Amino acid sequence: MTRSIRSAPAALAGGGSEADGAEDYGFMYSRSFFDLDGHGWQVMWMDPAAAEQGPEAFAASTRDADADTPA
């Protein structure tokens, strides 16, 4: 994860408040919080391959790869 995603727990530990729960879609993760001044922040990370291919194409490619992997 990037430094910006790791900043959310630090902001909460420093007195900020959580705006929404974490959202984890596998290829993308985001977290929202309010800082001490009440400003809202949303930080996110997206797999570079998903950003380049588009989320739907990336999800399809990972499903295809999982189907090809023997159990």
N, C-alpha and C positions, 0 to 999 in steps of 0.2 A: 504494500500500500504506500501511497505517497505521503509526504510530510503533512500535507493539508488534511488528510483523513486522520492522521495521528493527532492533529491539533484539537479535534473535537473532545476526546477524553480529557485533555489538558485544560481546555476551556471550562468543562464541567467541573473538574477538580478545583479550578481557580474561582469558582463561584458563579459561573454561567448556569443557565438552565436549558434543559432539553426542549426543543420546539416540537419535534416529531421523533418517533422511533427510527432506528437505523433501517435503511432499505437495502437489501442485498438480493440482486438478481443474478448473481454468478459472474456475469460479464461487467456488471456495474454495481457500485456501492455508494450510498450517500448518507449523510447525517446532517441534521439541522439543530442549531442551538441559538440562544440569545446570549450576547455578551453582557458584561456588567452595566453597560449603558443602555441596555434594552434593544440594541441593534440585532436584527436577525441575520444569521449566516447559514448558508448551506454549502457544505464541501462535498465533493464527489470524486470518484475515480472510475474510469472506464477502460477496459482492456483495449490497448491500441488497435488490435486486430478487429475488434468489434466496431470501433470508431471508423476504421477504414472501410470495412466490408458492409457496415450497417448491422444493427442488432439482429434483425431477422435472419440474414444470411449467415452471420456468425453462429447463432443458435443452431441453425440447420447443419452447419459444418461440424459443430461439436456433437450433435446427435448422430450424424453419419459416422463420425470417428468412434463414438461409443458403441454403435451397432457392429462395427468391424472388429472390436476388441473381444477376444475370446473370454468367456467367464471362468 
